[in-house]
Amino acid sequence: MRIGVDYYPEQWDENMWESDADRMKEIGVNIVRLAEFAWSKLEPVEGNYDFAWLDRAIQLFADRGIEVILGTPTCTPPQWMLHNYPEIIQVDQHGNRVATGIRGHRCMNSPMFREFCRRIITKMVSRYRDWDSVIGYQIDNELEANQCRCSVCQERFRSWVKRKYGTIEEVNQAYGNIVWSGEFSDFDEIMPPMGEHLLWMNPSLHLDYQCYASDSTVGYARYQAELIRKLDSDAKITTNTWLCEHMPDFYDLFSNMDFVSYDNYPTAELPQNPRELYSHAFHLDLMRGIQGKPYWIMEQLSGIVGSWAPMGRTPKPGMLKGYALQAYAHGADAVLHFRWRTAKAGAEMYWHGILDPSNVPGRRYQEFRDLCQIVGTLPEMEGAMPVNKVAVLYSSLQEYAFKLQHQAEGMYYLEYLKSWHDAFTCLGIGVDIIAWDAPLKQYDIVVAPNLLINDDRVVRHLYDFTERGGTLLLTNRCGVKDENNQCMTEAIPSVYRDLTGITVREYDPLGMVIRKLDIQNDAWADNLGKWSKRVAADQEYSKVSCTRWCDLLEIHMGSVEVLASYGEEFYQGTPAVSRNPYGKGWCYYIGTGLHREAYIALAETILQERKMSYYADLPIGVELTERTKGENTWQFLFNNTEQRQVVSLEEEILLEPFEMRVIPS
Ligand code: GAL
């Protein structure tokens, strides 16, 4: 398995490089990432390239058997370029060129910028394609969905809209432009959302803009990937992604790359909100699901984080090692730590690496050294994947739509996905997080939260899945809008009416308000009693709470069983949660946000009904995952708590805080 660091030779005196490489070799580092911000040193003057220093750095690693992944340095164009070619600088939503001197301010669509990219990438790849130690390329750095509003990007947006709709009449129809006299008479009138009040913009146009912005970034990444591939067909290509405000669609972004990489910065403080405990696990599972393959961590937490924000707590003993091992347990084949040594200059001098600028090995270094040693003893599980029976569906489209029109205070798209992931994780059940339109054949239980916008193909998948015998979980805000982000004229959940047997008569966006819920299903109530005692000490469990949103359900079919109703408000007694048999399967409709124990208890009830085995006594905070390759399956236990935990599997296993244990089976 690969373990490594992100290393910035250009930021340090060359006489330190050799001892750095020696040290890395000695502790077991086997891969480094280089050069993703080094454009000004690679091309100090337009057209004058200097790769000699990078040759020397790579050679030092090659001599020690350490592999290299190179970043294309296009996130940080040099100052001469920004100065001489201002048209390559992004324009913000107010129509102003953004301030330079930071990074990521290039316009991905600027023809001039693309030409500079072509030149530097061609130089780089042609130079290193015959170096065995250079195994591949990371494209740019943490690509966001393109938010540039320069004239080139505006025109691109217009062409995107034209390609999608063909005629301006279709656009007007799709956007409902009759409202507020928004009708266009020509494509030239179409503008990206701009100005102060973005959230007042037409939501249909705005959603299209987010999709265009994602496509635009995907196009830029593809431009680089195709160039690299043409020059070196063996190179492995990736880009490092993360969760940010304007995320490109992950599935599109990686559609023509060799593997997914993710920048993983778990918080050094265990979350106050217990629901967030498995949040890092959720992100890792999301990353694995993008290609349905093992992923890489391209940047991993190495110390205190901070710089533009106050510094956070220092990671506790065991955390650095534990969180890296957790990533392998969820499907990583490589983990690279950001960064080898904390920067002594620049904006990120307080974002700590493995070593301090003093270069004196400290606690973090010792822990990293231990980690390298442990990784050296991990089984050869490259390519190994879990075989999970539970999937949660993720959709960028839904996430964009939720961000554009906040449904209720405190209600976030990912919150619902995480709640279900959390519930199954507490029961020791591995969860795949997959694209909402992915095939569902391998799964027994599929959770499809907040499918606000309908898509015919997905709807068909979900009916087929349930009909064949699957258990489907739909939630509030499913079936609300058509594919153009306009409201359906059928009662919610519109296209899911036959599957659920209910309609939503009315709804109440509760926001942060908490209301009582009466559980009417015995098995769920029993399980809830157990979890309430275990997780929340003395909760009264026959009345439990709901929050964020209340769908008031009207039952249409005799086959529907009401599992819970509201216990307060003018809608007291109105059904809130239901299930309906459909074909050989079941469709649950959860019309409200539950409290944590209620989710866990419902997940347990469903597992019991499906006669699926699970771990009822797994300590909270301990994750149980699996990876399988051929005949071999490995189980992993990771203790994401500050206490020792005893896990009873076939034998009792004692886990130290943040310890990860591999159990071959
Ligand atoms: C990532 C980024 C790195 C570095 C790190 C710490 O988002 O890719 O270059 O900035 O965060 O802030």
Residues whose N, C-alpha, C, O or C-beta is under 5 A from the ligand:
A	BS01	GAL	E142 W351
